[in-house]
Amino acid sequence: MAAVGAEARGAWCVPCLVSLDTLQELCRKEKLTCKSIGITKRNLNNYEVEYLCDYKVVKDMEYYLVKWKGWPDSTNTWEPLQNLKCPLLLQQFSNDKHNYLSQVNKGKAITPKDNNKTLKPAIAEYIVKKAKQRIALQRWQDELNRRKNHKGMIFVENTVDLEGPPSDFYYINEYKPAPGISLVNEATFGCSCTDCFFEKCCPAEAGVLLAYNKNQQIKIPPGTPIYECNSRCQCGPDCPNRIVQKGTQYSLCIFRTSNGRGWGVKTLVKIKRMSFVMEYVGECDPNLQVFNVFIDNLDTRLPRIALFSTRTINAGEELTFDYQMKGYGDLSSDSVDHSPAKKRVRTVCKCGAVTCRGYLN
């Protein structure tokens, strides 16, 4: 958003923390146009239903209170049902009302007295909160997909509560090292193979086996490092030893869990066993196994962490891995907790698996 009064030789910009919708509302309220946020003379006075806020029946005619997209709440209006051409929003309104009543009545049948000609304020408040949440989650989903650099799509879902996008969640495509740690993402050598399956490729140079078979499934045991071809290798992007670096190929869903664990991740498609699923990049009966991966950065102290399926994972199944990373390799001495068990602060695990140890640490 260009600053007012910028000199002719070039505008300067400042980051804006206000949402696009809020900026549009401010422009329309003040009758201002701004091409950069999509408000022009042509659409300055356009009206599009953003969501429905309330409901009433007057003289046997149904009315809905409409929140207009890009307009402040003060411009909300009651509109007859016959004027509304938004079947999806009408269905969402009905579903949200039904869900609220089901929660209040704890699954009991809704009695006729609940079907009044006006909504109770608590119901209307819930419907508005749900609509705002839906918009916020969609905006977050769009942002995640703009930032990603892999094939798979990212979806967001919350059918549990009114929680919006987490404020402490940041999507990153690569590692962000802690202060004082330098990642040298440039390999010093690469292979000159024409077929990395049959020639002495990067894994052989590192003294390990090539990690994948021809079906792109991992074939080495847990604890064995993976050395993929890197930017100095002469093989092309279709090389069978370039798997993790291409990112996840599956569409995944970030969803709100129903048992208090916060946000989880589930797959939307079936995943074959021993397949690469995603990377774990940060600052139970598990279905994912952790492997160290080295591509351009060959510093053995700073591996990339890749998650592979340990079995076939069905569509809709949550993705989980063991925080203690069994099979990950020998733990270094400085990572072992030597403190007495009674003094250790232990984090309770809520995965719900039959074989769960009960704690993450």
Disulfide bonds with the S-S distance in Angstrom:
none
